[in-house]
Structure formats: C-alpha cells, structure tokens
Amino acid sequence: MSFWAQQTSSSDSLVRQVEVEHDVMENTVEFTPETPPLIQVAGAPKAYYSYYWEFGDGHFSKDSLPKHVYEKPGEYEAQLWVTNHYDNGKTPATRPQKVKVNKATTDYKEKASMTSDIDIIRNRDPIPEEDIVVVMRYKNPKNYTTSGQLYLFYNEQKYKADNFELTDIRTHHGEQQKQDIPLAFSGVTEENETLLASAQNEILQLTKKWKDSTEKINLPLTLEESKAYYRDYQFFEFDDMQPGEERNMFFTLRTTPEMLKDTSAIVTVRSVYVPDRQFDTHKVKDMEMEIVTSHDPNKMSSNATVMNYRLARFKTFKFKTKFQNNGEGPATTIRLETEIPEMFDTSSIEILDTYPECPICPKNKEVFYSCIDTTFTRQKAIFTFKKIYLPGTEQKSVTEIDSTKGFVKYKIKLAKDFHKKTTRTRTDIYFDKNDPITTNYATTRFLPGLSIGAKAGYIMSPSLNNHEEYFVGATFSPYKSYRGYLQAELIISANSFDELNQFTEETPTADGFVEIYDIEQFREHQNISFYLVPASYRYNLNNVLALGTGVQLKLDLSSEVEEENTGEYSLFIPSEGFTIRDETKDFTSVNTQTTSLDNFQAGAFVGFNIGVARIGPSAGVRYVYNLNAPHNQLQFYAIWKF
C-alpha cells in the first residue's frame, strides 16, 4: 500500500511527491517514505529531509521510518509532512491516506512521554504560504479523573497582518470547541486556598506562594492579557481524563502571504491549560518560532526585530543562535562568534539557555567538565561550548536528527547612548577546526512612532509696514529619528500690518474743467492665517543641530481691512492754466472690508534648529520665499517635541 504527498506552484513546474509504503502486521503498522531527490543548495551543508507523522489516533512521530501500534481496530487517517533542509526545491505538501487495522492489541500500554503538564510543539519553522502543524500536548497531573479547558492563542496584535490562518483542527479525545471565553472568576483554588481581592487596589493576595512559577490562579486575568496580546484564539473543553493520561490536539496553521517577512523575527503562539474547570488553577506555555525563508538549522533570531523607541530603554531583548552539526562525527568544541551592534551593551549579555545544556566556564581556570565560555571583543560576543558531545547528521548510528542540533539563547540591554537606526547582526559558527558556517542576518528596527511637537514663534515680512505676526502650531514627525526624516506642520497665526498709499484721481467735467482729488489712503490689515507644511525634510547633524527644507502653503482664513481715505479737492481750469483749491470739498471716508479663505500663497523654505534636536526643546530660524508678494519671510520659533 502507498500514499503520496505533492505540491505544485506556478513558479515551480516540477511536481515533488513523496510515496509512502506501509505494511500492516496485525495492529502494528510500519511506514516507509520514498522521497524525491534533493536539490542541493550550493555551498551549504548536505541537504536532507526531516519527517513528521500523524497516525490518526492522537499519536505522532518524528522518526523517518516509524513503527506504530494501534490500540483498537479501525480505519485511521495517517498523514506525513516532509521538510527539506538545504534544498532549493519546493516542500512537498500532504495528502492523507486511510490505514486499516483489523486486530486489537491485548497488551497495549500508553508510554508516558511528557515531562510537564502542558507542552506545545511544531513540526517546522514557519515560511510564508506554507503549512505548519502545532501540537498541543496536555497531561492530567491529578490523582483523580478531571474535566478541564484548553486555549490556543495566535496572531500577535503587534504585527499589522495576521501571520497564520487556522485551516484544520484534529481532536481524538472528544474535545469540544467553544465560542466565547468565560471570564467569570470563581476565586476558588485547589487545596482550600483562598484568593482575596481588594476593591480599592485590586491587588491579589495569596495564602501561599506557588513553588511552580508557571502555575497561575487568576484565570480571567491570564485570558484578558492573552486576548489583548493576540487577535485570535481557540477554546476547548474536555471531559473524563484519567490520572496521568496524556493527550494531543493537532492544529494546521497556514502561514499567510502577508506574514511578517523579517527572517530574523520571533513570533509566538500561546497555550493555556486548565486541568480541572472547577478551579481557576492553570498553566501557560508559550512557543517561540523563528520566521525563515528556508529550512536552514543554522540561523539567528530575535524578539528585537520591531522595537518601540519610547519604551526600548527599559526593556531587555533576546537573541537566539541555532546550529546543527552536519559532520560525520561528533563535535567537541563549538564556537559562535556573534556580531554585536554598537547600540547594544555587550557587558549586559546574560545567557538564558543552551543546548547542549552546560554551566558557564569559570574565569581564568581550566576545568575538565563541559561548560560554555563567554568572551567579548569590541564588536563581538564569542560563545564557546567546550568539552561537549554533539553528534553529526552523517555519523553512524545517529537516527534522531534533533540530537545533532544546539542553540544558545541570551538577553542583552541597549547601551546608554543608542540611536534610532536599523542594525544587522549574524553569527559565524565553528565546529571544532572546520571552516565557519555563517547564519542569516538578525535585523533590529524601530517602529516609526509619532512625535507631536508644540511650536510657537514670530514671523517677520520685511516688505510689509509695521508687520506683526505671532503663531502657534503643531508638528508631526517620527519619534526621535536618528538622521533624516519627514515632518509635517499645522500652524495658526494672528497678524497685522498697514500700508499708506498716495494717489491722484482726475475727473473731467462737462464744462471743460478737471476735478482733482489728491488722496492719501491708510489701510490696516488684521488676518487670521493658516499655514500648512505638508512635508519637509529634516536632517539631524548631531544631538543639538538640525537642518530642514520644505514647502509651505498659506491661506488667510479671515481677513479684515479697515480703510481710511483723505482727499483734498482742487479744480484745474485748462483755459486759464491754473488750479483753484477748494477746501470745502475735501473729504474723509472710512470703510471696512471682510473676506475669508483668501490670499493663497505658496513658497519654499530652508532653516535650522539648535537645542535638543531629536526630542525636547529647541529654537530655530526659517527663511521662506513665496511665489507671490510679499516674497520674503523670516520665522523665529521655539519648539518642544514630545
């Protein structure tokens, strides 16, 4: 008998399929895959396949040639997922196959395999538009039969697009899917513990401290925090779980095309396990996954791929370097030389976890046991596993691929003076005295953030008489940008100026005379104006000096002109050649004109700031040249960016 897996793509004309032979011997089934040839990545270690099997009865295996014993007769749906490493071809997809077992076992005994009450694992790291399988494992830790709850949270809120689409759920023990999360808090914990809540400060007080730090008792708080951190969740209830019994649930997650493309980012899914739904006692397990573009076991990842600059100073960031020995023999010394960007404080590095698991080597002392040594140069952190045994994938008798893999996980703080700029770091991995294998780049970048600035100042137009203009406004720009950035501005100003005009009006009369008015006109302008800088380019030369240039638009929202005209009358008699002055016909007139949305102006400007250039107070000067009169304008202002 055989079943096969295949996948086609518009960009890959070859159909890659996996044929699987399975032999049924009473209630035992042996599975043998026949994989297509690997397409070796040039310069990479030897390509290989890894395997993940589901047998359709709630059990799974990562063996390449699994042998599975079914407890009961029946027809089961077996599935295989094959993952290609160091291979340029497409990853084969899965097609289920029916496996029929006719005989029941009389001595079937479940093998205990879990070391904790809740665990969550996956078959491979996520690649956009590829399926991954997440296995939620849970165990009854009580000495009595229980009925409890399970939760799976995924798609973190901090990423704009969903990273995963849930396409399938496979249960084998009657787990019932529910719609809404219950948030009623019973306040009941096991062993007659009590939970007191203060209505004033909502501080939880416990009658004893839990020895297991992963065990929690405020279930509604955990669920609310999880809902705030993740967009999507699944909720299940289960019944009649025997003491010590282990169960598995299977979820197929399709990574979306919009999935975060940062190949050094870490995404997470979370499981919450309530062993007995009569109580609020529960456990939480998070699973970190590195986003990859290919299934390369040697890689770097970080949770610092997207940082909030406002909060970054108060946080510690984690990095993880994974490696695999692809040699024909074991490695006894593995050295990881990791580049440390200048924005991080090398002295703050603290190792969180390693595999092979070993203590930190003592300084200036030779030891004869396995340990990991940490040394630093100006730009590197060097982690050296000494006197260890890490099997090679080509080593004889090695059947478990995971045993050839290792990692070091560490945390690090930012330096005291760090800038808002993108950095990249990678690791050179040395196995004994072999040439290094270089990982991908782990990229760190900051969210743009929004900085709103309060701006106020004075505008002077030299060509206007008695011009006075004061303004207030706001600026909008990325928060504390390092060098160049764009900035927009909205400004409202109150301004006034006056003008004095002198001119003569001559009007011929019917009897051949000319009436002459010598007029002196005084106009006083009062305006409320709106300024818009849709985009300006700013550049911080250093921490105290910044330059800028951009386009400025202006429109008078309201304009009031009070006009006073004074005229002196005289009569010119052409035949006599002289003028007669007549004061009785002199006049004075006053009128007011009001307009709105008038006097549009466009111009360009250059200027500079001095002070705290990136965030905080500064003062600046800006020269503006308008396309229409008045052409020249100077702005003096103070600004405080938040």
C-alpha positions as semicolon CSV with decimal commas, in nm:
position;residue;x (nm);y (nm);z (nm)
1;M;0,000;0,000;0,000
2;S;0,117;0,357;-0,058
3;F;0,016;0,717;-0,024
4;W;0,185;1,029;-0,155
5;A;0,230;1,399;-0,093
6;Q;0,269;1,657;-0,365
7;Q;0,273;2,029;-0,424
8;T;0,257;2,236;-0,741
9;S;0,327;2,603;-0,794
10;S;0,312;2,844;-1,080
11;S;0,675;2,918;-1,017
12;D;0,777;2,552;-0,999
13;S;0,682;2,331;-1,293
14;L;0,810;2,014;-1,123
15;V;0,571;1,813;-0,909
16;R;0,752;1,687;-0,599
17;Q;0,584;1,397;-0,431
18;V;0,658;1,156;-0,151
19;E;0,543;0,799;-0,189
20;V;0,493;0,606;0,132
21;E;0,473;0,231;0,173
22;H;0,301;0,095;0,481
23;D;0,283;-0,263;0,598
24;V;0,014;-0,380;0,839
25;M;0,109;-0,661;1,074
26;E;-0,194;-0,728;1,293
27;N;-0,222;-0,398;1,483
28;T;0,130;-0,273;1,405
29;V;0,197;-0,058;1,100
30;E;0,541;0,017;0,956
31;F;0,575;0,328;0,739
32;T;0,848;0,377;0,477
33;P;0,873;0,706;0,281
34;E;1,026;0,734;-0,065
35;T;1,132;1,095;-0,106
36;P;1,223;1,278;-0,428
37;P;1,586;1,372;-0,493
38;L;1,708;1,675;-0,304
39;I;1,827;1,984;-0,491
40;Q;2,140;2,078;-0,301
41;V;2,195;2,445;-0,210
42;A;2,543;2,535;-0,336
43;G;2,792;2,588;-0,056
44;A;2,553;2,466;0,215
45;P;2,586;2,153;0,428
46;K;2,446;1,833;0,286
47;A;2,073;1,853;0,215
48;Y;1,835;1,622;0,399
49;Y;1,469;1,564;0,486
50;S;1,305;1,566;0,827
51;Y;0,972;1,398;0,896
52;Y;0,659;1,450;1,096
53;W;0,388;1,180;1,105
54;E;0,037;1,173;1,244
55;F;-0,117;0,831;1,277
56;G;-0,482;0,933;1,305
57;D;-0,532;0,806;1,661
58;G;-0,387;1,104;1,851
59;H;-0,023;0,997;1,828
60;F;0,264;1,133;1,621
61;S;0,629;1,067;1,545
62;K;0,933;1,243;1,402
63;D;1,110;0,923;1,302
64;S;1,199;0,870;0,939
65;L;1,084;0,502;0,949
66;P;0,820;0,489;1,222
67;K;0,653;0,175;1,352
68;H;0,321;0,243;1,522
69;V;0,099;0,019;1,733
70;Y;-0,274;0,093;1,718
71;E;-0,474;0,016;2,032
72;K;-0,806;-0,053;1,859
73;P;-0,905;-0,191;1,519
74;G;-1,049;0,052;1,268
75;E;-0,971;0,277;0,975
76;Y;-0,730;0,561;1,053
77;E;-0,620;0,862;0,852
78;A;-0,240;0,884;0,853
79;Q;-0,054;1,193;0,733
80;L;0,307;1,280;0,658
81;W;0,477;1,619;0,645
82;V;0,826;1,622;0,493
83;T;1,056;1,921;0,536
84;N;1,353;1,981;0,307
85;H;1,671;2,132;0,454
86;Y;1,948;2,295;0,248
87;D;1,733;2,218;-0,055
88;N;1,627;2,452;-0,338
89;G;1,308;2,264;-0,425
90;K;0,950;2,308;-0,308
91;T;0,842;2,144;0,015
92;P;0,603;1,854;-0,054
93;A;0,252;1,911;0,078
94;T;0,037;1,647;0,249
95;R;-0,232;1,412;0,131
96;P;-0,395;1,191;0,399
97;Q;-0,416;0,815;0,349
98;K;-0,651;0,561;0,503
99;V;-0,482;0,287;0,707
100;K;-0,697;-0,011;0,808
101;V;-0,619;-0,213;1,121
102;N;-0,824;-0,526;1,186
103;K;-0,689;-0,657;1,513
104;A;-0,686;-0,505;1,859
105;T;-0,393;-0,537;2,092
106;T;-0,433;-0,720;2,420
107;D;-0,131;-0,574;2,594
108;Y;-0,142;-0,211;2,476
109;K;0,012;0,028;2,725
110;E;0,049;0,401;2,677
111;K;0,406;0,519;2,708
112;A;0,449;0,829;2,921
113;S;0,649;1,085;2,727
114;M;0,565;1,425;2,879
115;T;0,786;1,582;3,144
116;S;0,538;1,863;3,221
117;D;0,161;1,900;3,233
118;I;0,135;2,118;2,919
119;D;0,356;2,145;2,612
120;I;0,328;2,289;2,265
121;I;0,549;2,188;1,974
122;R;0,560;2,227;1,594
123;N;0,681;2,024;1,301
124;R;0,892;2,305;1,145
125;D;0,955;2,677;1,145
126;P;0,710;2,898;0,954
127;I;0,771;3,004;0,595
128;P;0,516;3,232;0,424
129;E;0,245;3,036;0,238
130;E;0,344;2,702;0,389
131;D;0,162;2,480;0,640
132;I;0,295;2,409;0,985
133;V;0,148;2,170;1,241
134;V;0,118;2,278;1,603
135;V;0,070;2,002;1,859
136;M;-0,084;2,096;2,193
137;R;0,001;1,828;2,447
138;Y;-0,157;1,804;2,791
139;K;-0,144;1,565;3,083
140;N;-0,367;1,508;3,386
141;P;-0,144;1,580;3,689
142;K;-0,416;1,492;3,940
143;N;-0,484;1,163;4,113
144;Y;-0,847;1,175;4,006
145;T;-1,042;1,196;3,679
146;T;-1,071;1,555;3,556
147;S;-1,263;1,769;3,306
148;G;-1,086;2,086;3,202
149;Q;-1,022;2,355;2,943
150;L;-0,765;2,432;2,671
151;Y;-0,691;2,759;2,492
152;L;-0,475;2,835;2,190
153;F;-0,387;3,199;2,116
154;Y;-0,218;3,310;1,792
155;N;-0,161;3,615;1,563
156;E;0,007;3,874;1,782
157;Q;-0,152;4,219;1,790
158;K;0,183;4,396;1,746
159;Y;0,203;4,281;1,383
160;K;-0,031;4,457;1,140
161;A;-0,117;4,148;0,934
162;D;-0,213;3,802;1,050
163;N;0,078;3,561;1,045
164;F;-0,138;3,249;1,046
165;E;-0,468;3,115;0,919
166;L;-0,608;2,818;1,108
167;T;-0,710;2,561;0,844
168;D;-0,767;2,240;1,040
169;I;-0,817;2,109;1,395
170;R;-0,778;1,738;1,472
171;T;-0,903;1,606;1,805
172;H;-0,909;1,243;1,920
173;H;-1,049;1,252;2,274
174;G;-1,382;1,426;2,239
175;E;-1,257;1,781;2,298
176;Q;-1,546;2,021;2,238
177;Q;-1,481;2,355;2,067
178;K;-1,644;2,655;2,238
179;Q;-1,706;3,005;2,105
180;D;-1,668;3,259;2,384
181;I;-1,409;3,268;2,658
182;P;-1,568;3,259;3,007
183;L;-1,433;3,543;3,217
184;A;-1,622;3,481;3,540
185;F;-1,368;3,431;3,819
186;S;-1,468;3,175;4,076
187;G;-1,196;3,274;4,321
188;V;-1,159;2,904;4,407
189;T;-0,822;2,735;4,401
190;E;-0,713;2,389;4,496
191;E;-0,617;2,265;4,840
192;N;-0,859;2,507;5,011
193;E;-0,654;2,810;4,913
194;T;-0,824;3,147;4,921
195;L;-0,791;3,446;4,694
196;L;-0,866;3,792;4,832
197;A;-0,922;4,087;4,603
198;S;-0,905;4,443;4,723
199;A;-1,173;4,658;4,564
200;Q;-0,953;4,962;4,603
201;N;-0,622;4,849;4,459
202;E;-0,713;4,512;4,303
203;I;-0,401;4,358;4,449
204;L;-0,420;3,980;4,467
205;Q;-0,314;3,831;4,797
206;L;-0,238;3,461;4,818
207;T;-0,225;3,241;5,127
208;K;0,081;3,061;4,992
209;K;0,343;3,105;4,724
210;W;0,344;2,857;4,438
211;K;0,661;2,655;4,406
212;D;0,596;2,614;4,032
213;S;0,621;2,962;3,882
214;T;0,438;2,854;3,567
215;E;0,125;2,771;3,767
216;K;-0,119;3,060;3,793
217;I;-0,452;3,108;3,970
218;N;-0,614;3,422;3,825
219;L;-0,756;3,269;3,510
220;P;-0,962;3,573;3,391
221;L;-0,651;3,791;3,418
222;T;-0,447;3,545;3,209
223;L;-0,722;3,524;2,947
224;E;-0,769;3,901;2,926
225;E;-0,394;3,957;2,892
226;S;-0,378;3,690;2,622
227;K;-0,671;3,841;2,431
228;A;-0,500;4,181;2,448
229;Y;-0,176;4,035;2,309
230;Y;-0,326;3,805;2,043
231;R;-0,601;3,869;1,789
232;D;-0,726;3,511;1,753
233;Y;-0,792;3,221;1,985
234;Q;-0,948;2,874;2,006
235;F;-1,122;2,746;2,321
236;F;-1,197;2,381;2,406
237;E;-1,338;2,179;2,692
238;F;-1,255;1,814;2,759
239;D;-1,400;1,550;2,989
240;D;-1,311;1,228;3,173
241;M;-0,933;1,246;3,164
242;Q;-0,778;0,971;3,371
243;P;-0,496;1,035;3,624
244;G;-0,161;1,056;3,444
245;E;-0,326;1,033;3,100
246;E;-0,161;1,221;2,812
247;R;-0,347;1,362;2,513
248;N;-0,259;1,553;2,196
249;M;-0,451;1,802;1,985
250;F;-0,334;1,896;1,635
251;F;-0,371;2,232;1,456
252;T;-0,271;2,307;1,097
253;L;-0,173;2,670;1,053
254;R;-0,127;2,814;0,706
255;T;0,125;3,096;0,707
256;T;-0,026;3,390;0,516
257;P;0,131;3,570;0,217
258;E;0,127;3,885;0,430
259;M;0,323;3,712;0,704
260;L;0,599;3,917;0,853
261;K;0,883;3,893;0,603
262;D;1,159;3,962;0,856
263;T;1,358;3,638;0,852
264;S;1,505;3,701;1,197
265;A;1,178;3,777;1,377
266;I;1,033;3,560;1,651
267;V;0,657;3,505;1,659
268;T;0,472;3,317;1,930
269;V;0,162;3,112;1,999
270;R;0,031;3,051;2,348
271;S;-0,147;2,761;2,513
272;V;-0,339;2,786;2,842
273;Y;-0,428;2,463;3,024
274;V;-0,690;2,436;3,300
275;P;-0,665;2,077;3,431
276;D;-0,991;2,098;3,628
277;R;-1,251;2,357;3,530
278;Q;-1,392;2,356;3,883
279;F;-1,087;2,560;3,978
280;D;-0,902;2,860;3,834
281;T;-0,561;2,698;3,866
282;H;-0,395;2,685;3,523
283;K;-0,066;2,677;3,338
284;V;0,060;2,886;3,047
285;K;0,304;2,774;2,779
286;D;0,439;3,000;2,502
287;M;0,612;2,865;2,193
288;E;0,856;3,085;2,006
289;M;0,901;3,037;1,631
290;E;1,162;3,191;1,404
291;I;1,039;3,313;1,066
292;V;1,255;3,166;0,791
293;T;1,282;3,172;0,413
294;S;1,433;2,825;0,401
295;H;1,468;2,541;0,648
296;D;1,827;2,608;0,748
297;P;1,907;2,483;1,101
298;N;2,190;2,738;1,139
299;K;2,023;3,071;1,199
300;M;1,984;3,373;1,423
301;S;1,658;3,514;1,551
302;S;1,549;3,789;1,787
303;N;1,248;3,946;1,952
304;A;1,407;4,287;1,886
305;T;1,305;4,297;1,520
306;V;1,040;4,562;1,588
307;M;1,100;4,790;1,887
308;N;0,917;5,086;2,035
309;Y;1,179;5,356;2,082
310;R;0,991;5,524;2,367
311;L;0,996;5,201;2,570
312;A;1,309;5,031;2,439
313;R;1,541;5,175;2,707
314;F;1,350;4,992;2,979
315;K;1,347;4,653;2,805
316;T;1,585;4,363;2,769
317;F;1,599;4,193;2,429
318;K;1,656;3,830;2,347
319;F;1,865;3,672;2,073
320;K;1,896;3,307;1,981
321;T;2,152;3,132;1,761
322;K;2,070;2,778;1,647
323;F;2,318;2,538;1,491
324;Q;2,345;2,181;1,366
325;N;2,644;1,953;1,332
326;N;2,632;1,813;0,979
327;G;2,959;1,625;1,009
328;E;3,044;1,256;1,001
329;G;3,149;1,261;1,364
330;P;3,070;1,438;1,691
331;A;3,176;1,795;1,762
332;T;3,350;1,860;2,095
333;T;3,410;2,234;2,060
334;I;3,163;2,474;1,903
335;R;3,242;2,845;1,884
336;L;2,980;3,108;1,798
337;E;3,120;3,449;1,704
338;T;2,828;3,692;1,707
339;E;2,844;4,049;1,585
340;I;2,706;4,294;1,844
341;P;2,577;4,625;1,702
342;E;2,707;4,934;1,880
343;M;2,359;5,023;2,007
344;F;2,371;4,723;2,246
345;D;2,569;4,698;2,567
346;T;2,793;4,392;2,531
347;S;2,866;4,382;2,905
348;S;2,495;4,326;2,979
349;I;2,480;3,990;2,796
350;E;2,335;3,714;3,009
351;I;2,295;3,357;2,884
352;L;1,940;3,231;2,935
353;D;1,952;2,879;2,794
354;T;2,174;2,648;2,594
355;Y;2,182;2,309;2,431
356;P;2,386;2,109;2,499
357;E;2,299;2,226;2,849
358;C;2,610;2,308;3,045
359;P;2,728;2,560;3,306
360;I;2,925;2,875;3,234
361;C;3,301;2,821;3,246
362;P;3,481;2,982;3,541
363;K;3,715;3,266;3,454
364;N;4,089;3,207;3,441
365;K;4,056;2,844;3,540
366;E;4,089;2,527;3,335
367;V;3,817;2,272;3,405
368;F;3,762;1,914;3,292
369;Y;3,387;1,921;3,252
370;S;3,152;2,054;2,983
371;C;3,092;2,429;3,000
372;I;3,024;2,735;2,785
373;D;3,275;3,018;2,783
374;T;3,182;3,378;2,703
375;T;3,438;3,632;2,587
376;F;3,398;3,970;2,424
377;T;3,576;4,190;2,178
378;R;3,477;4,544;2,086
379;Q;3,222;4,429;1,828
380;K;3,166;4,060;1,904
381;A;3,041;3,822;2,166
382;I;3,203;3,479;2,148
383;F;3,025;3,178;2,296
384;T;3,235;2,861;2,308
385;F;3,096;2,521;2,402
386;K;3,389;2,324;2,547
387;K;3,427;1,951;2,601
388;I;3,079;1,867;2,473
389;Y;2,947;1,586;2,254
390;L;2,715;1,689;1,970
391;P;2,657;1,407;1,718
392;G;2,679;1,471;1,344
393;T;2,398;1,405;1,098
394;E;2,629;1,179;0,892
395;Q;2,751;0,992;1,196
396;K;2,677;0,619;1,202
397;S;2,402;0,507;1,442
398;V;2,255;0,859;1,464
399;T;1,884;0,831;1,390
400;E;1,742;1,128;1,582
401;I;1,817;1,444;1,382
402;D;1,723;1,670;1,673
403;S;2,015;1,531;1,873
404;T;2,255;1,697;1,627
405;K;2,114;2,044;1,693
406;G;2,204;2,301;1,956
407;F;2,150;2,664;2,046
408;V;2,246;2,948;2,274
409;K;1,987;3,199;2,390
410;Y;2,088;3,522;2,560
411;K;1,948;3,858;2,660
412;I;2,109;4,197;2,618
413;K;2,033;4,557;2,705
414;L;2,069;4,870;2,498
415;A;2,368;5,095;2,551
416;K;2,321;5,421;2,739
417;D;2,353;5,629;2,424
418;F;2,173;5,449;2,143
419;H;2,022;5,589;1,827
420;K;1,708;5,508;1,636
421;K;1,861;5,319;1,348
422;T;1,832;4,975;1,193
423;T;2,108;4,726;1,271
424;R;2,202;4,381;1,142
425;T;2,393;4,106;1,316
426;R;2,490;3,750;1,229
427;T;2,698;3,466;1,370
428;D;2,991;3,264;1,241
429;I;2,964;2,907;1,370
430;Y;3,282;2,697;1,403
431;F;3,256;2,320;1,459
432;D;3,592;2,213;1,602
433;K;3,853;2,327;1,346
434;N;3,628;2,336;1,042
435;D;3,556;2,645;0,834
436;P;3,274;2,860;0,972
437;I;2,909;2,846;0,872
438;T;2,753;3,193;0,864
439;T;2,394;3,246;0,969
440;N;2,135;3,484;0,829
441;Y;2,122;3,844;0,948
442;A;1,911;3,919;1,254
443;T;1,770;4,264;1,189
444;T;1,663;4,511;1,457
445;R;1,449;4,810;1,369
446;F;1,229;5,059;1,546
447;L;0,865;5,139;1,492
448;P;0,833;5,488;1,340
449;G;0,630;5,613;1,634
450;L;0,472;5,956;1,632
451;S;0,628;6,266;1,781
452;I;0,392;6,561;1,824
453;G;0,566;6,892;1,877
454;A;0,428;7,219;2,014
455;K;0,554;7,515;1,813
456;A;0,523;7,890;1,870
457;G;0,702;8,190;1,726
458;Y;0,715;8,520;1,540
459;I;0,706;8,586;1,165
460;M;0,860;8,890;1,004
461;S;0,797;9,009;0,647
462;P;1,046;9,293;0,578
463;S;0,847;9,432;0,283
464;L;0,534;9,494;0,494
465;N;0,493;9,808;0,704
466;N;0,458;9,758;1,079
467;H;0,410;9,388;1,027
468;E;0,349;9,179;1,338
469;E;0,263;8,811;1,326
470;Y;0,258;8,556;1,604
471;F;0,175;8,189;1,561
472;V;0,118;7,862;1,743
473;G;0,102;7,519;1,590
474;A;0,192;7,154;1,597
475;T;0,447;6,938;1,419
476;F;0,415;6,570;1,331
477;S;0,718;6,353;1,271
478;P;0,859;6,008;1,351
479;Y;0,959;5,978;1,714
480;K;1,322;6,066;1,777
481;S;1,455;5,986;1,431
482;Y;1,827;5,930;1,406
483;R;1,928;6,125;1,093
484;G;1,689;6,212;0,811
485;Y;1,310;6,213;0,842
486;L;0,995;6,383;0,713
487;Q;0,793;6,633;0,915
488;A;0,450;6,793;0,866
489;E;0,325;7,109;1,036
490;L;-0,006;7,285;1,106
491;I;0,010;7,648;1,218
492;I;-0,243;7,920;1,302
493;S;-0,124;8,282;1,313
494;A;-0,265;8,623;1,402
495;N;-0,104;8,900;1,203
496;S;-0,141;9,267;1,123
497;F;0,028;9,521;0,901
498;D;-0,060;9,857;0,746
499;E;0,002;10,034;0,422
500;L;-0,003;10,401;0,319
501;N;-0,089;10,487;-0,041
502;Q;-0,097;10,829;-0,208
503;F;-0,254;10,880;-0,548
504;T;-0,445;11,137;-0,755
505;E;-0,783;11,096;-0,920
506;E;-0,871;11,335;-1,207
507;T;-1,223;11,364;-1,344
508;P;-1,308;11,588;-1,648
509;T;-1,631;11,790;-1,618
510;A;-1,890;11,872;-1,888
511;D;-1,784;12,241;-1,899
512;G;-1,420;12,158;-1,977
513;F;-1,277;12,171;-1,627
514;V;-1,087;11,889;-1,445
515;E;-1,172;11,796;-1,087
516;I;-0,864;11,675;-0,898
517;Y;-0,858;11,475;-0,574
518;D;-0,520;11,417;-0,406
519;I;-0,594;11,112;-0,191
520;E;-0,400;10,969;0,099
521;Q;-0,513;10,614;0,176
522;F;-0,432;10,433;0,502
523;R;-0,518;10,059;0,521
524;E;-0,487;9,847;0,832
525;H;-0,497;9,465;0,783
526;Q;-0,598;9,215;1,051
527;N;-0,569;8,848;0,945
528;I;-0,611;8,501;1,087
529;S;-0,395;8,278;0,869
530;F;-0,345;7,904;0,830
531;Y;-0,004;7,761;0,739
532;L;0,048;7,406;0,618
533;V;0,378;7,232;0,568
534;P;0,264;6,907;0,403
535;A;0,615;6,765;0,407
536;S;0,957;6,892;0,495
537;Y;1,281;6,702;0,505
538;R;1,473;6,730;0,829
539;Y;1,824;6,609;0,898
540;N;1,985;6,585;1,241
541;L;2,353;6,668;1,211
542;N;2,403;6,564;1,574
543;N;2,214;6,574;1,902
544;V;2,182;6,956;1,905
545;L;2,176;7,081;1,546
546;A;1,930;7,004;1,269
547;L;1,867;7,138;0,919
548;G;1,543;7,139;0,722
549;T;1,385;7,233;0,391
550;G;1,037;7,201;0,253
551;V;0,726;7,360;0,105
552;Q;0,494;7,599;0,286
553;L;0,135;7,681;0,194
554;K;-0,062;7,972;0,341
555;L;-0,427;8,076;0,332
556;D;-0,598;8,361;0,517
557;L;-0,892;8,210;0,700
558;S;-1,034;8,555;0,772
559;S;-0,915;8,898;0,665
560;E;-1,037;9,238;0,776
561;V;-0,917;9,561;0,613
562;E;-1,006;9,896;0,764
563;E;-0,955;10,166;0,504
564;E;-0,943;10,542;0,566
565;N;-0,924;10,777;0,264
566;T;-0,850;11,150;0,295
567;G;-0,896;11,362;-0,021
568;E;-0,800;11,727;-0,096
569;Y;-1,010;11,886;-0,371
570;S;-0,892;12,127;-0,640
571;L;-1,023;12,238;-0,980
572;F;-0,799;12,274;-1,281
573;I;-0,907;12,531;-1,544
574;P;-0,729;12,439;-1,868
575;S;-0,817;12,767;-2,047
576;E;-0,657;12,970;-1,771
577;G;-0,379;12,724;-1,697
578;F;-0,413;12,730;-1,317
579;T;-0,568;12,532;-1,033
580;I;-0,820;12,656;-0,779
581;R;-0,802;12,495;-0,433
582;D;-1,143;12,441;-0,265
583;E;-1,123;12,311;0,094
584;T;-1,498;12,289;0,124
585;K;-1,497;11,981;-0,095
586;D;-1,222;11,795;0,096
587;F;-1,342;11,461;0,236
588;T;-1,258;11,174;0,471
589;S;-1,411;10,828;0,434
590;V;-1,374;10,511;0,644
591;N;-1,490;10,163;0,542
592;T;-1,422;9,805;0,643
593;Q;-1,387;9,505;0,415
594;T;-1,408;9,145;0,537
595;T;-1,314;8,838;0,334
596;S;-1,246;8,471;0,411
597;L;-1,037;8,195;0,253
598;D;-0,837;8,443;0,054
599;N;-0,481;8,534;-0,033
600;F;-0,335;8,187;-0,105
601;Q;0,044;8,175;-0,106
602;A;0,295;7,900;-0,178
603;G;0,664;7,908;-0,103
604;A;0,976;7,710;-0,019
605;F;1,195;7,738;0,288
606;V;1,525;7,645;0,446
607;G;1,613;7,667;0,813
608;F;1,788;7,518;1,111
609;N;1,720;7,421;1,473
610;I;1,953;7,434;1,768
611;G;1,881;7,272;2,101
612;V;1,767;6,916;2,165
613;A;1,734;6,814;1,801
614;R;1,557;6,480;1,836
615;I;1,321;6,516;2,130
616;G;1,265;6,802;2,371
617;P;1,312;7,180;2,337
618;S;1,490;7,368;2,059
619;A;1,483;7,704;1,883
620;G;1,501;7,770;1,512
621;V;1,508;8,018;1,227
622;R;1,348;7,965;0,887
623;Y;1,370;8,169;0,565
624;V;1,071;8,143;0,333
625;Y;1,049;8,263;-0,025
626;N;0,692;8,295;-0,154
627;L;0,597;8,283;-0,521
628;N;0,387;8,599;-0,489
629;A;0,432;8,913;-0,278
630;P;0,536;8,955;-0,012
631;H;0,816;8,728;-0,128
632;N;1,048;8,724;0,173
633;Q;0,960;8,595;0,518
634;L;1,159;8,510;0,828
635;Q;1,028;8,285;1,102
636;F;1,170;8,269;1,452
637;Y;1,029;7,994;1,670
638;A;1,064;7,765;1,966
639;I;0,955;7,402;1,954
640;W;0,918;7,122;2,202
641;K;0,886;6,770;2,065
642;F;0,723;6,500;2,271
